[in-house]
Amino acid sequence: MHDYNKPDPALEHSKYADLNSRAVSDEAKAFIEQLASLVEDQEIASGLRSNRRRAANKVREHRQALGAFVGDLLAAGTKIKAAGWCHRSLKAETFTRERVSYRTFVDMLAALKDLGYVEHREGQQRLRKFGPKEYIALKGMASRFRATSAFLRLAKEAGIYKDTISHHFIEDLPQHPLVLKASSKRIAGQKAEGKAMRITHTQKSLALEEEVRRLNKFLDGFDIRGAVHKGYRRIFNQGDVKGFDWDRGGRLYGGDESYQRQSKDVRLKMTINDSSVVEIDISASYLTLLHGLQGLPFDPMSRDPYEVEGVKRAVVKAWTTATLGNQGHLRRWPKDTVKDFEEETGYRLPDIISVTRLRAIMEERHPVFLDWEKSRITWADLMFHESQAVVGAMLELMDRGLPSLCVHDSLLVRIEDQDKALKVLVKRYEAVSKIKPRVKINTLTSSPLNGSQ
């Protein structure tokens, strides 16, 4: 069994083209004007437009679209693993509420391709082969784009070089930071992410989106260095489930380039307004929430919930995370869990212990797992309640003028804000779970410590 049309690694590592970039330097603005003239001539020559005349708002839209796409193309060129490739779907519905319209983008793309400035690999369905003539569909691959050598030469002539891209183009904060996705599915044993859904706003969703806008604007006023942060989107899941009321999922995500995707060591080297940071981490967050939502007693403070005799903590944590991220108990170790663990430790989880053996041990250690198979509580419920605690803490800290950055179940804060942030996070988490959480304070200069109020 193997992928029939598995793409090369560079395509897999491509940068997402969110079309949120903007030309800011004089050189970049002049380059976009030059490019716009070439694109307009090509659109007329190819019959996409009948003449050069455009309403003022259409001229602005065209320049904005070019600046957004060019920023993504050039930024992708700085990513070694991506080899210059960026990606996004060309389905019309994926452009809903975006800064760049579908029609503007596809016409612009066609012109850039005709000019020899953009290489385009069309999106494709991916298949997995089971036999000589038997295949099953996997999650598809979106269209890929890359600037050609001719385009890069043109950029250099305009004074825009690979190592100065961030000086010429910046990424704006998300205009519509609330995202709704349908339920994910399992296809041939692999998890396929739920598709983005159109949002029909209610008072509740508008209020949620405004919270993220306020938070993004506030954090944009701080000088964050050592890793990338360009604003959050709050992603809710299972929008196609009956009874959905903005109460599933709800984590804040910073995008493909975000500090959230960096290792803890990299994150702890970040600075906010030249201040060093610490990371306040809720230990065994989902496990604590599962007890709290079921009204079961749980004391994570007196003993580490991941402490199990005869099994390494990292293995217990990997099983717990994978199990509570799954609907029901695992039958085997998930491939992504095995891969991540091996990359971090050098060991393969199936060689250490089977999931069924560890399940028996964990059901004895934490009887709450006995009912996980039939539980009405899902990973999406656990994620939502966790996000309510974390986002609530960030908003409260913002109202006090204190910046914080989240990594799902933890907060990065300036070292001088540590005590205040710890109290706020614990208070918010305890309000959601009805259980005082076990907290770790991670710093560059010390091992994780158990935090206390």
C-alpha positions as CSV (number, residue, x, y, z in Angstrom):
1,M,0.0,0.0,0.0
2,H,1.6,3.3,-1.0
3,D,0.8,6.8,-2.4
4,Y,0.2,6.6,-6.1
5,N,1.0,10.3,-6.8
6,K,2.9,11.4,-3.7
7,P,4.5,14.9,-4.4
8,D,8.1,15.7,-3.8
9,P,9.1,17.0,-0.4
10,A,9.4,20.6,-1.5
11,L,5.8,20.7,-2.5
12,E,4.8,19.2,0.8
13,H,6.8,21.9,2.7
14,S,5.4,24.8,0.6
15,K,4.3,28.0,2.3
16,Y,0.6,28.8,2.5
17,A,-0.2,31.9,0.3
18,D,-2.7,33.7,2.5
19,L,-2.7,36.8,0.2
20,N,-2.2,39.0,3.2
21,S,1.1,40.7,2.3
22,R,1.5,44.4,1.3
23,A,4.3,46.3,-0.4
24,V,5.7,49.0,2.0
25,S,9.1,50.1,0.7
26,D,9.5,52.6,-2.2
27,E,11.2,49.9,-4.2
28,A,8.5,47.4,-3.6
29,K,5.7,49.8,-4.5
30,A,7.5,50.8,-7.7
31,F,8.0,47.1,-8.5
32,I,4.3,46.4,-8.1
33,E,3.4,49.4,-10.4
34,Q,5.8,48.1,-13.0
35,L,4.4,44.6,-12.7
36,A,0.8,45.8,-12.8
37,S,1.4,47.5,-16.1
38,L,2.9,44.3,-17.6
39,V,0.0,42.2,-16.2
40,E,-2.6,44.6,-17.6
41,D,-1.0,44.5,-21.0
42,Q,-1.0,40.7,-20.9
43,E,-4.6,40.6,-19.7
44,I,-5.7,42.7,-22.7
45,A,-3.5,40.7,-25.1
46,S,-5.1,37.4,-23.9
47,G,-8.6,38.7,-24.0
48,L,-9.2,38.8,-20.3
49,R,-9.8,42.5,-20.5
50,S,-11.0,44.7,-23.4
51,N,-9.1,47.9,-22.5
52,R,-6.9,49.5,-20.0
53,R,-9.5,51.7,-18.4
54,R,-10.5,50.6,-14.8
55,A,-12.5,52.3,-12.1
56,A,-10.3,53.6,-9.3
57,N,-11.5,51.0,-6.8
58,K,-10.6,48.2,-9.3
59,V,-7.1,49.7,-9.8
60,R,-6.6,49.6,-6.1
61,E,-7.9,46.0,-5.9
62,H,-5.6,44.9,-8.7
63,R,-2.5,46.5,-7.0
64,Q,-3.5,45.0,-3.7
65,A,-3.9,41.6,-5.2
66,L,-0.5,41.8,-6.9
67,G,1.2,43.0,-3.8
68,A,-0.3,40.2,-1.7
69,F,0.6,37.4,-4.2
70,V,4.1,38.8,-4.9
71,G,4.8,39.0,-1.1
72,D,3.9,35.3,-0.8
73,L,5.9,34.2,-3.8
74,L,9.1,36.1,-2.6
75,A,8.6,34.9,1.0
76,A,8.4,31.3,-0.1
77,G,11.8,31.8,-1.8
78,T,13.3,32.2,1.7
79,K,12.2,28.8,2.9
80,I,14.8,26.2,2.1
81,K,12.6,23.2,2.4
82,A,9.9,24.8,0.3
83,A,12.3,25.5,-2.6
84,G,10.3,28.6,-3.4
85,W,6.9,26.9,-3.6
86,C,3.7,28.3,-2.0
87,H,0.2,26.9,-2.1
88,R,-3.4,27.7,-1.9
89,S,-6.7,26.3,-3.3
90,L,-8.1,27.8,-6.4
91,K,-11.7,26.9,-5.5
92,A,-13.8,30.0,-5.6
93,E,-15.3,29.4,-2.1
94,T,-11.8,29.7,-0.5
95,F,-11.7,33.4,-1.5
96,T,-14.9,34.3,0.3
97,R,-14.3,37.3,2.6
98,E,-10.6,37.4,1.5
99,R,-8.8,40.7,0.6
100,V,-8.3,39.3,-2.9
101,S,-11.4,38.2,-5.0
102,Y,-11.4,34.9,-6.9
103,R,-11.9,36.5,-10.3
104,T,-9.1,39.0,-9.7
105,F,-6.7,36.3,-8.6
106,V,-7.3,33.8,-11.4
107,D,-7.0,36.5,-14.1
108,M,-3.8,37.9,-12.5
109,L,-2.4,34.3,-12.2
110,A,-3.1,33.6,-15.9
111,A,-1.3,36.8,-16.9
112,L,1.7,36.1,-14.7
113,K,2.0,32.6,-16.1
114,D,1.7,33.9,-19.7
115,L,4.5,36.4,-18.9
116,G,6.7,33.5,-17.7
117,Y,6.8,34.9,-14.2
118,V,5.0,32.1,-12.3
119,E,5.3,28.3,-12.4
120,H,2.1,26.6,-11.5
121,R,1.5,23.0,-10.5
122,E,-2.2,22.3,-10.5
123,G,-3.9,20.8,-7.5
124,Q,-4.5,17.1,-7.7
125,Q,-6.4,14.3,-6.1
126,R,-4.0,12.0,-4.2
127,L,-4.6,8.2,-4.3
128,R,-3.3,5.3,-2.2
129,K,-2.8,2.0,-4.1
130,F,-4.0,-1.2,-2.5
131,G,-3.7,-3.6,-5.5
132,P,-2.9,-3.7,-9.2
133,K,-6.0,-1.6,-10.0
134,E,-7.3,-0.7,-6.6
135,Y,-7.0,2.9,-5.2
136,I,-8.5,4.9,-2.5
137,A,-8.7,8.7,-2.4
138,L,-6.7,10.6,0.1
139,K,-6.8,14.3,0.9
140,G,-6.1,16.3,-2.2
141,M,-3.1,18.6,-2.8
142,A,-3.9,22.3,-3.5
143,S,-2.3,24.2,-6.3
144,R,1.4,25.1,-6.0
145,F,3.1,28.3,-7.3
146,R,6.7,29.4,-7.6
147,A,8.4,32.5,-9.0
148,T,10.5,31.8,-12.0
149,S,14.1,32.9,-12.5
150,A,12.8,35.7,-14.9
151,F,10.5,37.0,-12.2
152,L,13.4,37.0,-9.6
153,R,15.6,38.8,-12.0
154,L,13.0,41.5,-12.5
155,A,12.7,41.8,-8.7
156,K,16.5,42.2,-8.3
157,E,16.5,44.9,-11.0
158,A,14.0,46.7,-8.8
159,G,16.3,46.4,-5.8
160,I,14.4,43.6,-4.1
161,Y,16.7,40.8,-2.9
162,K,16.1,37.5,-1.2
163,D,17.6,38.5,2.1
164,T,15.6,41.8,2.3
165,I,12.1,40.6,1.5
166,S,10.8,41.5,5.0
167,H,11.9,45.1,4.5
168,H,9.9,45.4,1.3
169,F,6.8,43.4,2.1
170,I,4.9,43.0,5.4
171,E,2.0,40.8,6.3
172,D,-1.1,42.5,7.5
173,L,-3.2,41.3,10.4
174,P,-6.1,38.9,9.3
175,Q,-9.2,40.9,8.3
176,H,-11.5,38.0,9.1
177,P,-9.8,36.0,11.9
178,L,-12.7,33.7,12.7
179,V,-12.5,30.4,10.8
180,L,-15.1,27.6,10.8
181,K,-14.3,24.1,9.6
182,A,-16.4,21.0,9.0
183,S,-15.7,17.7,10.7
184,S,-12.4,15.9,9.9
185,K,-12.5,12.4,8.4
186,R,-10.3,9.3,8.4
187,I,-9.3,8.2,4.9
188,A,-7.3,5.1,4.5
189,G,-6.1,5.4,8.1
190,Q,-5.1,9.1,7.7
191,K,-6.8,12.1,9.2
192,A,-8.2,14.5,6.5
193,E,-8.7,18.0,7.9
194,G,-12.3,19.3,7.7
195,K,-13.0,21.8,4.9
196,A,-13.5,25.5,5.6
197,M,-17.1,26.5,5.8
198,R,-18.9,29.7,5.0
199,I,-19.8,31.6,8.1
200,T,-23.3,33.0,8.6
201,H,-22.7,35.5,11.4
202,T,-24.6,35.7,14.6
203,Q,-24.1,38.1,17.5
204,K,-22.1,35.4,19.2
205,S,-19.7,34.8,16.2
206,L,-19.3,38.6,15.6
207,A,-18.3,39.0,19.3
208,L,-15.8,36.2,19.0
209,E,-14.3,37.7,15.9
210,E,-14.0,41.1,17.4
211,E,-12.2,39.6,20.4
212,V,-9.5,38.2,18.1
213,R,-9.2,41.5,16.2
214,R,-8.7,43.4,19.5
215,L,-6.1,40.9,20.6
216,N,-4.3,41.1,17.3
217,K,-4.2,44.9,17.2
218,F,-3.0,45.0,20.8
219,L,-0.1,42.5,20.2
220,D,0.8,44.3,17.0
221,G,1.9,47.2,19.1
222,F,4.7,45.2,20.7
223,D,8.1,44.4,19.2
224,I,8.2,40.6,19.1
225,R,11.6,39.1,18.1
226,G,13.2,35.7,17.8
227,A,10.3,34.1,15.9
228,V,7.4,35.1,13.7
229,H,4.0,36.3,14.9
230,K,1.6,37.9,12.4
231,G,-1.7,37.7,14.1
232,Y,-4.1,35.0,15.1
233,R,-7.0,33.2,13.6
234,R,-9.4,31.4,15.9
235,I,-10.5,28.2,14.3
236,F,-13.7,26.4,15.4
237,N,-14.3,22.8,14.3
238,Q,-17.3,20.5,13.5
239,G,-19.4,23.4,12.2
240,D,-21.5,20.7,10.3
241,V,-22.5,18.9,13.5
242,K,-26.1,19.4,14.6
243,G,-26.4,21.8,17.5
244,F,-23.1,23.5,16.8
245,D,-23.0,26.8,18.6
246,W,-19.4,28.0,18.4
247,D,-18.5,25.5,21.1
248,R,-16.2,23.0,19.4
249,G,-12.5,23.6,18.9
250,G,-11.7,27.3,19.1
251,R,-7.9,27.4,19.4
252,L,-5.8,30.4,18.3
253,Y,-3.5,29.7,15.4
254,G,-0.7,31.9,14.1
255,G,-0.2,30.3,10.7
256,D,2.5,28.2,9.0
257,E,5.3,30.5,9.9
258,S,4.2,31.1,13.5
259,Y,6.3,30.8,16.6
260,Q,3.8,28.1,17.6
261,R,5.5,25.7,15.1
262,Q,8.9,26.3,16.6
263,S,10.5,24.2,19.3
264,K,10.2,25.2,23.0
265,D,13.9,26.1,23.0
266,V,13.4,28.6,20.1
267,R,10.3,30.0,21.7
268,L,12.1,30.7,25.0
269,K,14.7,32.7,23.2
270,M,12.0,35.2,22.0
271,T,11.7,38.7,23.3
272,I,8.7,41.0,23.7
273,N,9.9,44.7,23.8
274,D,13.4,43.4,24.5
275,S,12.2,41.5,27.6
276,S,12.9,37.8,27.9
277,V,10.0,35.4,28.1
278,V,8.9,32.4,30.2
279,E,6.3,29.8,29.1
280,I,3.5,29.0,31.6
281,D,2.3,25.5,30.7
282,I,-0.8,23.7,31.9
283,S,0.2,20.1,32.5
284,A,-2.1,17.3,31.4
285,S,-4.7,19.9,30.3
286,Y,-7.1,17.6,28.4
287,L,-7.0,15.0,31.2
288,T,-7.7,17.6,33.8
289,L,-10.6,19.0,31.7
290,L,-12.0,15.5,31.2
291,H,-12.3,14.9,34.9
292,G,-13.7,18.4,35.5
293,L,-16.4,18.1,32.8
294,Q,-17.5,14.8,34.2
295,G,-17.5,16.1,37.8
296,L,-14.9,13.5,38.9
297,P,-12.3,14.2,41.6
298,F,-8.8,14.8,40.3
299,D,-5.7,16.1,42.1
300,P,-2.9,16.9,39.6
301,M,-1.1,19.0,42.2
302,S,0.1,16.1,44.5
303,R,1.2,13.8,41.7
304,D,2.1,14.3,38.1
305,P,-0.8,12.8,36.1
306,Y,1.7,11.4,33.6
307,E,3.7,9.6,36.2
308,V,3.1,5.8,35.7
309,E,5.3,3.1,37.2
310,G,7.4,1.3,34.6
311,V,6.5,3.6,31.7
312,K,8.5,6.7,30.7
313,R,6.6,9.9,31.1
314,A,7.0,10.9,27.4
315,V,5.4,7.7,26.3
316,V,2.4,8.2,28.7
317,K,2.0,11.8,27.5
318,A,2.1,10.6,23.9
319,W,-0.6,8.0,24.5
320,T,-2.8,10.4,26.5
321,T,-2.5,13.2,23.8
322,A,-3.3,10.7,21.0
323,T,-6.2,9.1,22.8
324,L,-7.9,12.3,23.9
325,G,-7.4,13.7,20.4
326,N,-9.2,10.6,19.0
327,Q,-12.9,9.7,19.1
328,G,-12.7,6.5,21.2
329,H,-9.7,4.3,22.1
330,L,-6.8,3.7,19.8
331,R,-6.3,0.4,18.1
332,R,-2.7,1.2,17.1
333,W,-0.3,4.0,17.5
334,P,-1.1,6.8,15.0
335,K,1.5,7.3,12.3
336,D,2.0,11.0,13.1
337,T,2.4,10.3,16.8
338,V,5.0,7.6,16.0
339,K,6.9,9.9,13.6
340,D,6.9,12.9,16.0
341,F,8.1,10.7,19.0
342,E,10.9,9.1,16.9
343,E,12.1,12.5,15.7
344,E,12.2,13.8,19.3
345,T,13.6,10.8,21.1
346,G,15.1,8.4,18.5
347,Y,12.7,5.6,19.6
348,R,9.7,4.0,18.0
349,L,6.6,3.9,20.2
350,P,5.4,0.5,19.0
351,D,8.7,-1.0,20.0
352,I,8.4,0.3,23.5
353,I,4.8,-0.7,24.3
354,S,1.6,-1.4,22.5
355,V,-1.4,1.0,22.8
356,T,-3.6,-1.8,24.2
357,R,-1.1,-2.7,26.9
358,L,-0.7,1.0,27.9
359,R,-4.5,1.5,27.8
360,A,-4.9,-1.2,30.5
361,I,-2.2,0.5,32.6
362,M,-3.8,4.0,32.1
363,E,-7.3,2.8,32.9
364,E,-6.0,1.5,36.2
365,R,-4.1,4.8,36.8
366,H,-7.0,7.0,35.6
367,P,-10.4,5.2,35.6
368,V,-11.9,8.0,33.6
369,F,-10.5,6.3,30.5
370,L,-12.7,3.3,31.1
371,D,-15.7,5.3,29.7
372,W,-13.8,7.1,27.0
373,E,-15.1,4.8,24.2
374,K,-18.7,5.8,25.0
375,S,-18.1,9.3,26.3
376,R,-20.3,12.1,25.0
377,I,-17.3,14.4,25.5
378,T,-15.0,14.7,22.5
379,W,-11.7,16.2,21.7
380,A,-13.5,19.2,20.2
381,D,-15.2,19.8,23.5
382,L,-12.0,19.5,25.4
383,M,-10.3,21.9,23.0
384,F,-13.1,24.4,23.3
385,H,-13.0,24.6,27.1
386,E,-9.2,24.8,27.0
387,S,-9.4,27.6,24.5
388,Q,-11.9,29.4,26.6
389,A,-9.5,29.4,29.5
390,V,-6.4,30.4,27.5
391,V,-8.2,33.1,25.3
392,G,-9.9,34.4,28.4
393,A,-6.6,34.8,30.2
394,M,-5.0,36.6,27.2
395,L,-7.9,39.0,27.0
396,E,-7.8,39.8,30.7
397,L,-4.0,40.3,30.5
398,M,-4.6,42.6,27.5
399,D,-7.0,44.7,29.5
400,R,-4.2,45.1,32.0
401,G,-1.8,46.2,29.3
402,L,0.2,42.9,29.5
403,P,1.0,41.0,26.3
404,S,0.9,37.2,26.0
405,L,1.3,34.7,23.2
406,C,-0.4,31.3,23.3
407,V,0.8,27.8,22.4
408,H,-2.5,26.0,22.8
409,D,-2.3,25.1,26.5
410,S,0.5,27.5,27.5
411,L,1.3,31.2,27.5
412,L,4.5,33.0,26.6
413,V,4.8,36.2,28.7
414,R,7.5,38.7,29.7
415,I,9.5,37.5,32.6
416,E,8.4,40.6,34.6
417,D,4.7,39.6,34.0
418,Q,5.1,36.0,35.1
419,D,3.4,36.2,38.5
420,K,0.4,38.2,37.3
421,A,0.0,36.0,34.2
422,L,0.2,32.8,36.2
423,K,-2.6,33.9,38.6
424,V,-4.8,34.9,35.7
425,L,-4.3,31.7,33.7
426,V,-4.8,29.4,36.7
427,K,-8.0,31.4,37.7
428,R,-9.4,31.2,34.2
429,Y,-8.6,27.5,33.8
430,E,-10.0,26.6,37.2
431,A,-13.2,28.5,36.3
432,V,-13.6,26.3,33.3
433,S,-12.5,22.9,34.7
434,K,-13.5,23.3,38.4
435,I,-10.0,21.9,39.1
436,K,-6.9,23.7,40.1
437,P,-4.4,22.8,37.3
438,R,-0.8,21.6,37.6
439,V,1.4,24.3,36.1
440,K,5.0,24.4,34.8
441,I,7.1,27.5,34.3
442,N,9.6,26.9,31.6
443,T,12.6,29.2,31.2
444,L,15.9,29.2,29.3
445,T,18.0,29.0,32.5
446,S,16.1,26.5,34.6
447,S,14.3,23.2,34.3
448,P,10.5,23.2,34.3
449,L,9.1,23.9,37.8
450,N,5.8,23.3,39.3
451,G,4.1,26.7,39.4
452,S,2.0,27.7,42.4
453,Q,-0.4,30.5,43.1
